[in-house]
Amino acid sequence: MFDVNRVRADFPILSRQVNGKPLVYLDNGASAQKPQVVIDAITQAYSLEYANVHRGLHYLSNLATDKYEAVRGIVARFLNAPSEDDIVFTSGTTEGINLVSYAWAAPRLQAGDEIVLSVMEHHANIVPWHFLRERQGVVLKWVNCDANGDLDPAEVIAAIGPKTKLVAITQMSNVLGTVVDVASICKAAREKGVPVLVDGSQSAVHMPIDVQAIGCDFFAITGHKLYGPSGSGAIFIRPERMAEMQPFLGGGDMIREVTRDTVSYNDAPMKFEAGTPGIVQQIGMGVALDYLMGLGMDRIAAHEQQLRDYARSRLAGLNWLNVQGNSETKGAIFSFTLQGAAHAHDISTVLDKRGIAVRAGTHCAMPLMDHMGVGATCRASFAMYNTEAEVDALISALELCHELFA
Ligand code: PLP
């Protein structure tokens, strides 16, 4: 049983007020709030257990190293990866995808090779591939979603041709909440010998993840959306792909030996982790993932689905509001515009005055906004600690917007 009030009590920020009103935090798609256990772990790490990792032979360095390295196993459990050696730490999904672009794709792809993408990708899963287009003549092949925001896996599979070297696809749109059937895409791509990178930034927050069942080659997550610190993250990499990767960033920790004339590298995954990492950030992410697993990702998903259904039915009652891409199977993320002249920024400003935090703009997904034919939207993105009462607060604030701007 998922007790939302108990979960809320774990997040100190949720009891504060904003602009004299109780905070209604609906900007979780951008970044989630942190539970007390994560805040305490950060404080403890800095106040009592801090030193650089991997290098020292002293007590604190060993302690910090043990705590930091233990997170690899936690991430592996969270994603059901076969081994913690399949997990590379990153500062977030952006770094994870850039790592794949620089370390795996750039040395392998040639002019004319294709990367298949959906139009729903976040810029973090577009721009690293544009680099390859600009620098190496790689071709980006786009697959559209329909007006409902649904992406047909058959269309993605059909786009995989003899020149396709990678499919890079999100499991959940950060704008529309659309959930993509990545397992079907991975199965078909595998049969054609094409690796798949899954952007799990949004999906991993809202549903149980099993990278073995999905069958992907790369699966990127970002800690700050998972109720952990900013600057934390990880990417699962299938061992065959890891073996094909060249080091990306060079520096400390990723080497075995450096001489004036030669360099040899550490074993993976450390081969891909140069320099002093986000030690405390990753320790905090480990605590956040343990917290989520303790609550149960399936229970979190069930709570959020109820919230999604309630929000969908309440928003449907506002006939002057357009919800973009309102798929039946989407997660609890709603992007909308108001009929008339009101700009998304004006709406979010009015909501903010009522203590309601939403995001307005193009959500780092310009190709999608272009495809949907909207310049900017407001986005209310729900998390496990949100309630139906908060949906009601959103609806009454939107009714006020309608009165003000109609
Ligand atoms: N992919 C998706 C779907 C996202 O929503 C985000 C963040 O908004 C990212 C990638 C980038 O994540 P980060 O900025 O944490 O690296």
Boltz pocket constraint, residues with backbone or C-beta under 6 A from the ligand:
constraints:
  - pocket:
      binder: B
      contacts: [[A, 29], [A, 30], [A, 91], [A, 92], [A, 93], [A, 94], [A, 95], [A, 122], [A, 124], [A, 125], [A, 170], [A, 172], [A, 173], [A, 174], [A, 199], [A, 201], [A, 202], [A, 222], [A, 224], [A, 364]]
      max_distance: 6.0
